[in-house]
Every structure is written in C-alpha cells, then in structure tokens.
Amino acid sequence: MKKLIFFFSLLGILTACSNDDNVNQNPNLLDVNVNYFVDMNLPQFNALNFPSNPVYIGNQGNGGIYVMNTGPNQFVAWDAADPNHPFTNECPTMELDGIQVTCACEGNTYELFTGNFMESENELQYTLWAYRVTVNGNNTLQITN
C-alpha cells in the first residue's frame, strides 16, 4: 500500500511540474534566438543605470529589443515588434515615447514596465514578447530567451 501511495504521489508531482519554454506562444512573431550582452558602462547603454530610461537595441529579436531599468537591479526586455499583428518589414519596430511604445501601423500602445497593452482601436490578445534579463557582475546584463 505504501508503494502505491508513493507511486501516485510521485506521478502527481511530475505531472504538476512545467517549464516556461512555451510562455511566449504568439503566432505573429518568430521565436528568434537571442543571447545579447549589455555593458552599461558604454555610453549607448548608460541610461540603463537609472530607472525608467528605456534603451533600444537593434538587430536583435524580431524588431529589436527595448530594455528598461525598473528599479534596483531589476530590468525588463521586450521585443520591439508589435505582438498583435504579423511581423512585416513595412512595420518592423514600435516607436518609443517615454515608457511606452506605439505601433505606427496599428496604433497599439504598450507600457514597458509590465508589457501590457494600454490602448487600441482593436481588441488585443497579446502583451509584449518578453526576454529574460540576467544581471551579471561588472555592470553587465545578459538578454536571452
């Protein structure tokens, strides 16, 4: 009887576990491999030393990446392509306005602290596509997916 209880307990634990490999299931964006290091000592990334100062990194992800400092050693990174319409070269990157980004094609607006949409004429389904940010030593970040 103990073996049976152990087996069902183990089975329950194993089926309850999951990973985050499928967190970003968005048919509008490609799952592009990203592994980028940011040295915040460099002038182009100096704004990341202060909260609420997003920085755009081109040639990464679908349409580039917006990175922002959200507090002490807390950073977020979002794909710069609008997640609520298919990625195209005609509308590759959302435009930065303070701590918000807006799609010039659709008018969809998202805020960079949480990645949630703020306003749109359409009913939106997806929030911004997130990347992992790891704070390394020596004032550097690693952005991955």
Secondary structure as GFF3:
##gff-version 3
##sequence-region A 1 145
A	DSSP	alpha_helix	2	16	.	.	.	ID=ss1
A	DSSP	beta_strand	35	39	.	.	.	ID=ss2
A	DSSP	three_ten_helix	43	49	.	.	.	ID=ss3
A	DSSP	beta_strand	55	57	.	.	.	ID=ss4
A	DSSP	beta_strand	65	71	.	.	.	ID=ss5
A	DSSP	beta_strand	74	79	.	.	.	ID=ss6
A	DSSP	beta_strand	95	97	.	.	.	ID=ss7
A	DSSP	beta_strand	100	102	.	.	.	ID=ss8
A	DSSP	beta_strand	109	111	.	.	.	ID=ss9
A	DSSP	beta_strand	117	119	.	.	.	ID=ss10
A	DSSP	beta_strand	130	136	.	.	.	ID=ss11
A	DSSP	beta_strand	140	144	.	.	.	ID=ss12
###
